[in-house]
């Protein structure tokens, strides 16, 4: 259970209906046990790069907002600090324990510009980052501080081989394949390990981004793993979320309730989904397959109000929610039982690059073994190498 003592005094809490469970809907009353996607304790396939202990017993450091409680985090946090063109790993006390790139670290002629999302791979030893506005997906080795592989042509959008147009939320499957939402090409790409041409494409890949899956997608901005082996696609245009198999079959689609601009929808538990509203005031919304509201956090004023949040993911050890609140220049943890912010790195609405400051953070992940892909690795679906029968022509393409 998150501890919130003292947060009201420091101005981090927001009450008065900021977050509410829907009548008869799901709402947490006690923290769930730490579980992996397969129902067992999560493990990484390699030595963990950030073996710091959980925040239990840690005192908040000077880089955190006053009143922050480190104990709500089970370990370190990866932040895509887009405005500063860097990735940070911050421990629960608010100390920076890793940064990429460090000054002078990139080879001559290599750029790393405005990373908007970053996730640990299922082995825990690498990070996959998207540089959305620079049209590149980059695989980084954590220990070596270097880029191992890139897909895309830096600075040049396109739809041909080794080209993307606003790539978002790249996910590495356990076999090394990369699944990435290709937003402005209205499609989802599957790319083989180290490759510069796609293995498979979902969607006809044109510029008419509206809801007609699997033929085309309404500006897809995420393809997140589900514990049933399928993937959850978020479509910005029209406020849609779809469950899709890696043979291109759409199993269902629904509207996240009351959301204007859905972003990076992912799974809390089987049948319960989490999305954010990239708006101001922003929202965090839990819903089910029928589009029924289960819980909402959306203060319209005060220190708890969100300003264009783009990603939240559940913390598996306690049921709290980790989020990046982009235009507020902060990463936060929200306790859905009290509807309060209980941890914050970054000064609200103040950009900066010094310790304790961020500039438009646009992506976040927990460090292994609690990271998104380590938790989901046991049940992540792998591509069958063919398309489902009966799909519209062009909806699913397997390349030779």
C-alpha positions in Angstrom: 0.0 0.0 0.0 1.4 3.4 -0.9 2.1 5.7 2.0 0.8 9.2 1.5 1.4 10.8 4.8 2.6 14.4 4.4 1.8 14.8 0.8 -1.1 17.2 1.3 1.2 19.5 3.2 3.7 19.5 0.4 1.1 20.2 -2.3 1.5 16.9 -4.2 -2.0 15.5 -3.5 -5.2 16.2 -5.4 -8.5 15.3 -3.9 -12.1 16.4 -4.5 -13.0 13.8 -7.2 -9.7 13.8 -9.0 -9.9 10.1 -9.5 -13.0 8.0 -9.2 -14.0 4.4 -9.7 -17.0 3.8 -12.0 -20.1 2.6 -10.2 -19.8 -1.1 -9.8 -16.4 -1.0 -11.6 -12.9 -2.2 -10.8 -11.0 -0.3 -8.1 -8.1 -1.4 -6.1 -8.6 -1.9 -2.4 -5.2 -3.6 -1.6 -2.0 -4.1 -3.5 -1.6 -7.2 -5.6 1.4 -9.5 -5.1 4.4 -9.0 -7.4 3.8 -11.3 -10.3 5.3 -11.9 -13.7 3.2 -12.2 -16.9 3.1 -16.0 -16.4 2.0 -15.8 -12.8 5.4 -16.4 -11.3 7.9 -13.9 -9.9 9.5 -11.9 -12.7 13.1 -12.8 -13.6 15.5 -11.4 -16.2 17.5 -13.6 -18.6 20.8 -11.8 -17.8 22.4 -10.1 -14.8 20.3 -7.0 -14.1 22.0 -3.8 -15.0 20.4 -1.8 -12.1 20.4 -4.1 -9.0 19.5 -1.3 -6.6 17.0 -2.4 -3.9 13.5 -1.2 -3.8 12.6 2.2 -2.3 11.6 0.5 1.0 13.5 2.3 3.7 15.0 4.9 1.3 14.9 8.5 2.3 13.8 10.9 -0.5 16.7 12.8 -1.9 16.9 16.5 -2.9 16.0 15.7 -6.5 12.5 14.6 -5.7 9.5 16.8 -5.1 8.9 17.4 -1.4 6.7 14.7 0.1 7.7 12.0 -2.4 7.7 8.5 -0.9 10.5 6.2 -2.4 8.9 3.1 -1.0 6.2 3.1 -3.7 8.8 2.1 -6.3 10.2 -1.5 -6.4 13.4 -0.3 -8.1 14.9 2.2 -10.6 13.0 4.1 -13.3 14.0 4.7 -16.9 13.0 8.1 -18.3 13.0 9.2 -21.9 13.9 12.9 -21.4 12.9 14.0 -24.8 13.6 17.7 -24.6 17.1 17.0 -23.3 17.8 14.3 -25.9 18.9 11.8 -23.3 17.8 8.7 -21.4 18.0 8.7 -17.6 17.8 5.9 -15.0 16.7 7.4 -11.6 16.5 5.4 -8.4 13.6 5.7 -6.0 15.4 8.3 -3.9 15.8 10.5 -7.0 19.5 9.9 -7.8 20.6 9.6 -11.4 22.4 6.2 -11.7 22.8 6.0 -15.5 22.6 8.4 -18.4 22.9 8.1 -22.2 24.5 9.7 -23.9 27.0 11.3 -21.6 28.7 14.5 -23.0 31.1 13.5 -25.7 30.0 9.9 -25.7 28.6 9.6 -29.2 30.9 8.8 -32.1 31.5 11.5 -34.6 28.5 11.7 -37.0 26.1 9.8 -34.7 23.1 11.6 -33.3 20.7 10.6 -30.5 17.9 13.1 -30.8 14.7 13.6 -28.8 14.0 10.0 -27.6 10.3 9.9 -26.9 9.9 6.3 -25.6 12.3 3.7 -24.3 11.9 0.2 -22.9 14.2 -2.4 -21.4 14.4 -5.5 -23.6 13.3 -8.8 -22.2 16.9 -9.8 -21.3 17.2 -6.6 -19.3 20.6 -5.8 -20.8 19.6 -3.4 -23.6 17.2 -0.6 -24.1 15.1 0.0 -27.3 14.3 3.7 -27.9 12.3 5.5 -30.5 13.4 8.9 -31.7 10.1 9.7 -33.2 10.8 13.1 -34.8 14.2 11.9 -36.1 12.6 8.9 -37.7 14.8 6.3 -36.0 14.5 3.3 -33.7 17.7 2.6 -31.7 18.9 -0.4 -29.7 21.3 0.5 -27.0 23.6 -1.6 -24.8 23.4 -0.4 -21.3 26.8 -1.6 -20.0 28.7 -0.5 -23.1 26.9 2.8 -23.5 26.7 2.4 -27.3 24.1 2.0 -30.1 24.1 -1.6 -31.4 21.5 -1.2 -34.2 19.2 1.3 -35.8 16.2 1.1 -38.1 15.3 4.2 -40.0 17.1 7.0 -41.8 17.9 9.8 -39.3 16.0 12.9 -40.2 14.3 11.5 -43.2 10.7 10.2 -43.0 9.6 7.6 -45.5 7.8 4.3 -46.2 10.5 2.3 -48.0 13.1 -0.2 -46.6 14.9 1.2 -43.5 12.4 4.1 -43.3 9.6 5.0 -40.9 7.5 8.1 -40.4 7.1 8.9 -36.7 8.0 5.6 -35.1 6.6 5.1 -31.6 6.9 2.6 -28.7 9.1 0.0 -30.3 8.9 -3.4 -28.5 11.5 -6.2 -28.7 10.0 -9.6 -28.7 11.8 -12.4 -26.9 13.1 -13.7 -30.3 14.7 -10.4 -31.1 12.1 -9.2 -33.5 11.0 -5.5 -33.1 7.4 -4.4 -33.3 6.9 -0.7 -33.8 4.0 1.6 -34.5 4.7 3.6 -37.7 2.3 6.4 -37.0 2.1 8.5 -40.2 2.3 5.4 -42.4 -0.9 4.2 -40.6 0.6 0.7 -40.0 2.6 -1.6 -37.6 6.0 -3.0 -38.6 7.7 -6.2 -37.5 11.4 -6.1 -38.1 13.9 -8.9 -37.7 17.0 -8.8 -35.5 19.6 -6.5 -37.0 17.5 -6.1 -40.2 16.9 -3.0 -42.3 13.9 -4.2 -44.1 10.6 -5.4 -42.5 9.6 -9.0 -42.0 5.9 -8.1 -41.8 3.6 -5.2 -42.0 0.1 -4.8 -40.6 -1.9 -2.2 -42.5 -1.8 -1.1 -46.1 0.8 1.6 -45.3 -0.7 4.8 -46.8 -1.3 8.3 -45.5 -5.1 7.8 -44.9 -4.9 7.1 -41.2 -8.4 6.3 -40.1 -10.0 3.4 -38.2 -10.3 0.4 -40.5 -8.2 -2.3 -38.9 -6.4 -4.4 -40.0 -6.4 -2.6 -43.4 -5.3 0.7 -41.9 -5.0 2.2 -38.5 -6.0 5.7 -37.3 -2.4 7.0 -36.5 -1.3 4.0 -34.3 0.9 5.1 -31.5 1.5 1.8 -29.6 1.4 -2.0 -29.9 1.8 -3.3 -26.4 1.9 -7.0 -25.3 -1.0 -8.7 -23.7 -0.8 -11.8 -21.4 -2.8 -13.8 -23.9 0.0 -13.5 -26.5 -1.7 -10.8 -28.6 -1.0 -7.1 -28.8 -3.0 -4.0 -27.9 -3.0 -1.3 -30.6 -3.9 2.3 -29.8 -5.3 4.5 -32.6 -5.2 8.2 -31.9 -7.8 9.1 -34.6 -11.3 8.3 -33.4 -10.2 7.1 -29.9 -9.8 3.4 -30.6 -8.0 0.4 -29.0 -7.8 -2.9 -30.8 -6.6 -6.4 -29.8 -4.6 -7.9 -32.7 -2.8 -11.2 -33.3 0.6 -11.3 -35.1 -1.2 -12.9 -38.0 -3.1 -9.7 -38.5 -6.5 -10.7 -37.1 -8.4 -8.1 -35.1 -10.3 -9.7 -32.2 -12.1 -6.6 -30.8 -12.1 -2.8 -30.9 -13.4 -0.4 -28.3 -13.3 3.3 -27.3 -11.5 4.2 -24.1 -14.3 6.1 -22.4 -14.2 9.9 -22.3 -10.8 10.1 -23.9 -9.9 12.7 -26.5 -6.4 11.6 -27.5 -5.6 8.0 -26.3 -1.9 7.1 -25.9 0.1 3.9 -25.2 -2.7 1.7 -24.0 -1.4 -1.3 -22.1 -2.7 -4.1 -19.8 -3.1 -3.9 -16.0 -4.5 -7.4 -15.7 -6.4 -9.7 -18.1 -9.5 -7.7 -19.2 -8.4 -4.5 -17.6 -6.6 -1.9 -19.7 -4.9 1.4 -19.0 -4.6 4.4 -21.3 -3.8 8.1 -20.9 -5.4 11.1 -22.5 -2.7 13.3 -24.2 -4.6 16.5 -23.5 -4.9 19.2 -20.9 -6.3 18.5 -18.5 -5.0 15.0 -19.1 -6.5 11.8 -17.7 -5.5 8.3 -16.7 -8.3 5.8 -17.5 -8.8 2.2 -16.8 -11.5 0.4 -18.8 -12.5 -3.0 -20.1 -13.0 -4.7 -23.5 -16.6 -3.2 -23.7 -15.2 0.3 -23.2 -16.7 0.6 -19.7 -15.0 2.9 -17.3 -13.4 1.2 -14.3 -11.3 4.1 -12.9 -10.4 7.6 -13.9 -7.8 10.1 -12.6 -8.3 13.5 -14.1 -8.0 16.6 -11.8 -9.0 19.7 -13.7 -6.9 22.1 -11.5 -4.3 22.2 -8.9 -1.0 20.4 -8.5 -2.5 17.0 -9.5 -3.7 18.2 -12.9 -2.0 16.4 -15.8 -0.7 18.2 -18.9 -0.4 16.0 -21.9 0.6 12.8 -20.3 1.6 10.2 -22.9 2.3 6.9 -21.0 1.3 5.2 -17.8 2.1 1.7 -16.8 1.1 -0.3 -13.6 3.6 -1.0 -10.9 3.2 -4.7 -10.3 4.2 -4.7 -6.6 1.5 -2.4 -5.3 -1.0 -1.5 -8.0 0.2 2.1 -8.2 0.6 3.8 -11.6 3.9 5.2 -13.0 3.4 8.0 -15.6 5.3 10.6 -17.5 3.4 13.9 -17.4 5.1 15.4 -20.5 4.1 19.1 -20.6 4.5 19.3 -16.8 8.1 18.2 -17.1 7.7 15.4 -14.5 7.5 11.7 -13.9 5.0 10.7 -11.2 3.5 7.8 -9.4 -0.3 7.9 -8.7 -1.9 5.9 -6.0 -5.4 4.9 -7.4 -6.7 4.1 -3.9 -6.2 7.6 -2.7 -6.0 9.4 -6.1 -2.9 11.2 -5.0 0.6 11.7 -6.5 2.9 9.9 -4.1 6.3 10.3 -5.9 7.6 12.9 -8.3 10.8 13.5 -10.2 10.9 16.8 -12.0 9.8 20.3 -11.2 6.2 20.9 -12.3 6.1 23.0 -15.4 9.8 23.9 -15.2 12.1 22.6 -17.9 15.8 21.9 -17.0 18.6 19.5 -17.3 20.2 19.7 -13.9 19.6 16.8 -11.4 15.9 16.8 -10.4 14.8 18.5 -13.7 13.4 17.2 -17.0 12.3 18.7 -20.3 9.2 17.1 -21.8 9.7 13.5 -20.6 7.8 11.3 -23.1 8.5 7.8 -22.0 9.0 5.7 -18.8 9.7 2.1 -17.8 10.5 0.3 -14.6 13.9 -1.3 -14.3 14.1 -5.1 -14.6 12.8 -7.4 -13.3 9.6 -5.2 -13.1 10.0 -3.6 -16.6 7.3 -4.0 -19.2 8.9 -6.6 -21.4 10.6 -8.6 -18.7 7.2 -9.1 -17.0 5.5 -9.9 -20.3 8.3 -12.1 -21.9 6.9 -15.5 -20.8 3.6 -14.8 -22.6 4.6 -12.5 -25.5 3.3 -13.9 -28.8 5.8 -14.6 -31.6 5.0 -14.1 -35.3 3.7 -17.2 -37.0 5.2 -16.1 -40.3 1.9 -16.0 -42.2 -1.2 -13.9 -42.3 -4.6 -14.9 -41.1 -7.0 -16.1 -43.8 -9.8 -13.8 -44.9 -8.1 -10.5 -44.4 -8.5 -7.6 -46.9 -5.8 -7.4 -49.5 -2.9 -5.5 -48.1 -4.0 -5.7 -44.5 -1.1 -8.1 -43.6 2.0 -8.5 -45.7 4.8 -11.0 -45.1 8.0 -10.0 -46.9 10.3 -12.5 -48.5 
